[in-house]
Protein backbone atom coordinates (compact mmCIF):
# COMPACT_ATOMS: atom_id res chain seq x y z
CA UNK A 1 0.00 0.00 0.00
CA UNK A 2 1.41 3.42 -0.82
CA UNK A 3 1.13 6.69 1.06
CA UNK A 4 2.06 10.18 0.00
CA UNK A 5 3.06 13.27 1.98
CA UNK A 6 3.03 16.69 0.31
CA UNK A 7 4.32 15.46 -3.03
CA UNK A 8 6.94 13.14 -1.59
CA UNK A 9 5.74 9.56 -2.01
CA UNK A 10 6.70 6.99 0.60
CA UNK A 11 5.85 3.33 0.30
CA UNK A 12 4.78 1.60 3.49
CA UNK A 13 4.70 -2.18 3.38
CA UNK A 14 3.85 -4.85 5.98
CA UNK A 15 6.37 -7.46 7.10
CA UNK A 16 6.72 -10.11 4.41
CA UNK A 17 7.21 -13.83 5.10
CA UNK A 18 10.80 -14.99 4.73
CA UNK A 19 13.17 -17.60 6.14
CA UNK A 20 14.74 -15.11 8.53
CA UNK A 21 11.44 -13.77 9.91
CA UNK A 22 11.83 -15.66 13.25
CA UNK A 23 15.22 -14.03 13.85
CA UNK A 24 13.82 -10.64 12.88
CA UNK A 25 10.80 -11.17 15.16
CA UNK A 26 12.96 -11.99 18.19
CA UNK A 27 15.18 -8.95 17.57
CA UNK A 28 12.12 -6.77 17.10
CA UNK A 29 10.45 -8.01 20.30
CA UNK A 30 13.63 -7.16 22.20
CA UNK A 31 13.89 -3.69 20.65
CA UNK A 32 10.19 -2.94 21.24
CA UNK A 33 10.52 -3.80 24.94
CA UNK A 34 13.58 -1.60 25.35
CA UNK A 35 11.97 1.32 23.50
CA UNK A 36 8.80 1.05 25.56
CA UNK A 37 10.82 1.16 28.79
CA UNK A 38 12.73 4.24 27.58
CA UNK A 39 9.59 6.10 26.48
CA UNK A 40 7.74 5.39 29.74
CA UNK A 41 10.67 6.04 32.11
CA UNK A 42 12.42 9.05 30.52
CA UNK A 43 11.52 12.70 30.95
CA UNK A 44 10.54 14.45 27.70
CA UNK A 45 13.62 16.71 27.66
CA UNK A 46 15.96 13.69 27.66
CA UNK A 47 13.88 11.34 25.52
CA UNK A 48 15.53 11.74 22.08
CA UNK A 49 19.00 11.16 23.52
CA UNK A 50 17.83 8.18 25.60
CA UNK A 51 16.21 6.68 22.49
CA UNK A 52 19.47 7.12 20.59
CA UNK A 53 21.28 5.16 23.27
CA UNK A 54 18.70 2.37 23.03
CA UNK A 55 18.94 2.35 19.23
CA UNK A 56 22.75 2.23 19.38
CA UNK A 57 22.54 -0.88 21.54
CA UNK A 58 19.56 -2.70 19.99
CA UNK A 59 18.70 -1.54 16.45
CA UNK A 60 20.30 -3.81 13.85
CA UNK A 61 19.87 -4.83 10.26
CA UNK A 62 18.49 -8.11 11.64
CA UNK A 63 15.16 -6.39 12.32
CA UNK A 64 14.32 -6.69 8.62
CA UNK A 65 13.95 -9.80 6.54
CA UNK A 66 15.67 -10.05 3.13
CA UNK A 67 12.65 -8.86 1.14
CA UNK A 68 12.27 -5.74 3.29
CA UNK A 69 15.90 -4.75 2.75
CA UNK A 70 15.43 -4.47 -1.04
CA UNK A 71 13.58 -1.16 -1.08
CA UNK A 72 11.73 0.38 -4.01
CA UNK A 73 13.26 1.88 -7.14
CA UNK A 74 10.86 4.87 -7.17
CA UNK A 75 11.03 6.13 -3.58
CA UNK A 76 12.41 5.36 -0.17
CA UNK A 77 10.39 2.66 1.58
CA UNK A 78 8.93 2.68 5.07
CA UNK A 79 8.29 -0.53 6.99
CA UNK A 80 6.39 -0.11 10.25
CA UNK A 81 8.28 -2.48 12.53
CA UNK A 82 6.36 -1.87 15.74
CA UNK A 83 3.50 0.38 16.80
CA UNK A 84 3.03 0.67 20.56
CA UNK A 85 -0.52 -0.52 21.40
CA UNK A 86 -1.09 2.61 23.52
CA UNK A 87 0.06 4.91 20.69
CA UNK A 88 3.14 6.14 22.56
CA UNK A 89 5.59 5.53 19.69
CA UNK A 90 6.16 3.78 16.39
CA UNK A 91 9.40 2.18 15.16
CA UNK A 92 9.94 2.33 11.41
CA UNK A 93 12.65 1.07 9.07
CA UNK A 94 13.44 3.22 6.03
CA UNK A 95 15.16 1.65 3.04
CA UNK A 96 16.97 4.13 0.79
CA UNK A 97 18.14 3.28 -2.69
CA UNK A 98 20.84 5.54 -4.17
CA UNK A 99 19.57 9.07 -4.82
CA UNK A 100 16.46 8.83 -2.64
CA UNK A 101 15.78 11.86 -0.45
CA UNK A 102 13.27 13.32 2.02
CA UNK A 103 11.79 16.77 1.75
CA UNK A 104 13.33 19.44 3.98
CA UNK A 105 11.43 19.06 7.25
CA UNK A 106 11.18 19.52 10.98
CA UNK A 107 8.98 17.22 13.03
CA UNK A 108 5.53 17.31 14.60
CA UNK A 109 6.84 14.88 17.24
CA UNK A 110 10.08 13.86 18.93
CA UNK A 111 12.15 11.36 17.00
CA UNK A 112 15.39 9.41 16.93
CA UNK A 113 17.03 7.45 14.15
CA UNK A 114 20.03 5.19 13.61
CA UNK A 115 21.78 4.26 10.37
CA UNK A 116 22.07 0.45 10.32
CA UNK A 117 23.41 -0.02 6.78
CA UNK A 118 25.22 2.25 4.36
CA UNK A 119 25.87 5.95 4.68
CA UNK A 120 23.36 8.77 4.68
CA UNK A 121 23.87 12.48 4.14
CA UNK A 122 22.02 14.91 6.35
CA UNK A 123 21.61 18.52 5.27
CA UNK A 124 20.84 20.59 8.38
CA UNK A 125 18.92 23.86 8.32
CA UNK A 126 18.22 26.81 10.60
CA UNK A 127 14.70 28.16 10.86
CA UNK A 128 14.24 31.83 9.96
CA UNK A 129 11.04 32.61 11.87
CA UNK A 130 10.69 36.11 10.41
CA UNK A 131 10.60 34.78 6.85
CA UNK A 132 9.17 31.34 7.74
CA UNK A 133 11.84 29.54 5.69
CA UNK A 134 14.67 27.09 6.30
CA UNK A 135 18.23 28.22 5.57
CA UNK A 136 20.95 25.65 4.89
CA UNK A 137 23.38 25.55 7.82
CA UNK A 138 25.67 22.60 7.08
CA UNK A 139 25.84 19.00 5.89
CA UNK A 140 26.88 15.91 7.82
CA UNK A 141 27.80 12.43 6.60
CA UNK A 142 26.08 9.78 8.74
CA UNK A 143 27.81 6.36 8.53
CA UNK A 144 26.33 3.11 9.84
CA UNK A 145 26.09 3.30 13.62
CA UNK A 146 25.36 7.04 13.76
CA UNK A 147 22.28 7.98 15.77
CA UNK A 148 20.47 11.33 15.93
CA UNK A 149 17.56 12.50 18.06
CA UNK A 150 15.45 15.64 18.09
CA UNK A 151 12.50 17.24 19.78
CA UNK A 152 9.35 18.30 17.96
CA UNK A 153 9.45 21.65 16.19
CA UNK A 154 11.54 23.57 13.73
CA UNK A 155 14.75 23.79 15.76
CA UNK A 156 16.26 20.74 14.04
CA UNK A 157 15.22 20.92 10.40
CA UNK A 158 16.93 18.51 8.06
CA UNK A 159 16.84 16.56 4.82
CA UNK A 160 18.13 12.98 4.62
CA UNK A 161 19.43 11.47 1.40
CA UNK A 162 21.33 8.49 0.16
CA UNK A 163 24.11 10.03 -1.90
CA UNK A 164 25.96 6.71 -2.12
CA UNK A 165 25.87 3.92 -4.66
CA UNK A 166 24.50 1.20 -2.33
CA UNK A 167 21.23 0.79 -0.46
CA UNK A 168 21.12 2.40 2.99
CA UNK A 169 18.78 1.47 5.84
CA UNK A 170 17.83 3.45 8.93
CA UNK A 171 15.63 2.68 11.95
CA UNK A 172 13.46 5.58 13.19
CA UNK A 173 11.35 5.96 16.35
CA UNK A 174 8.62 8.60 16.40
CA UNK A 175 6.36 9.73 19.25
CA UNK A 176 3.16 9.02 17.36
CA UNK A 177 0.75 6.15 16.89
CA UNK A 178 1.28 3.78 13.96
CA UNK A 179 -1.85 4.83 12.06
CA UNK A 180 -0.51 8.37 11.59
CA UNK A 181 3.20 7.71 11.06
CA UNK A 182 3.03 8.38 7.30
CA UNK A 183 1.11 11.66 7.65
CA UNK A 184 1.88 13.29 11.03
CA UNK A 185 5.66 13.06 11.45
CA UNK A 186 7.28 15.42 8.95
CA UNK A 187 6.64 19.14 9.17
CA UNK A 188 7.63 20.29 5.66
CA UNK A 189 9.71 23.48 5.53
CA UNK A 190 9.94 26.01 2.74
CA UNK A 191 13.49 26.86 1.65
CA UNK A 192 14.98 30.36 1.61
Secondary structure, DSSP 8 states (H G I E B T S, - for coil): -EEEETTEEEEE------TTHHHHHHHHHHHHHHHHHHHHHS-GGGHHHHHHHHHHHH--GGGS-TTGGG--SSS-EEEEEEE-TTSS-EEEEEEE-TT-B--SEEESS-EEEEEEESEEEEEEEEEETTTTEEEEEEEEEEETT-EEEE-SEEEEEEEEE--SSS-EEEEEEESS-GGGTTTSSEEE--B-
